[in-house]
């Protein structure tokens, strides 16, 4: 149950367990046609009730609920989306300097018939794969691999799609020794000057330097239940309250949801997820994301390389711009107002 349900999904547990049990009974041997039809009717009633409960549950998710949705163990990862969006996927490995980082996948494919380059974070499904991929946390060699593929894309005039899903950059002593901070900065510098369209989609977690390293694009999209933050809620709670259990509190203050990011003009669009989350219906999620990406890509392809760079620069410069109510200036003289 822990791998399948999130805490706020408890109202759905009993319903889906009933549906599973009735489905098992309906396929058992020795049941007559009339009884099987009654069971099928009961399944239909329960499915209808489940949809009503799901609409109620998922229409009122708070920031911490969305963080848990973004981390759902069954949520689609970059390779899942590449399979849903693209054909002719060819993955490249290695940074030509140190090694291959499994936390970053990079290569070339066709998106709706158009050749593109893709870079993305990949977490892994089981413990062995998660360890091999460092839980999706890129090391310097992973960012160099992504940069190598992006430079190749620019050389051949191919648009770039960056899929972001990481809890942060690698923070091991080895990553520090190999210059993780410089690798993040270099990746951003590289992306800022490429004369091809760059689309970014935050598909799950978009956290800290691991996210911003590959998220400097012309258009940034977020899935409905993803999050984008300078720090994880747990790390923020550890700093502010010395208690990571207060992450639900800090998630409220960090403004990390897709809805917050759109309101603050950090992103251009929220891509709707199927009812219950992306993991419940990957084909529909892939179509929703693909339609949004294609629409933005068509607009960007009308711009020249120099225009893309200038627009990208202006977009980056505007991040963090907000209005504040003016306050009357009252200077203090000798400690008196």
ABEGO torsion letter per residue (X at the ends): XAAABBAAAAAAAAAAAAAAAAAAAAABBGBBAAAAAAAAAAAAAAAAAAAAAAAAAAAABBAAAAAAAAABAABBBAAAAAAAABBGBBBBBEAGAABBBAABBBEBBBBGGBBBBBBBBBAEABAAAAAAAGGGBBBAAAAAAAAAAAAAAAAAGBBBBBBBBBAEBBABAAAAAAGAAAAAAAAAAAAAABABBBBBBBABBBBEAAAAAAABBABBBBBAABBBBABBAAAAAAAAAGBAAAAAAAAAAAGABAAAAAAAGABABBBBBBBGEAAABAAAAAAAAAAAAAAAAAAAAABBAAAAAAAAAAAAAABGBBBBBBBBBBBBBGGBX
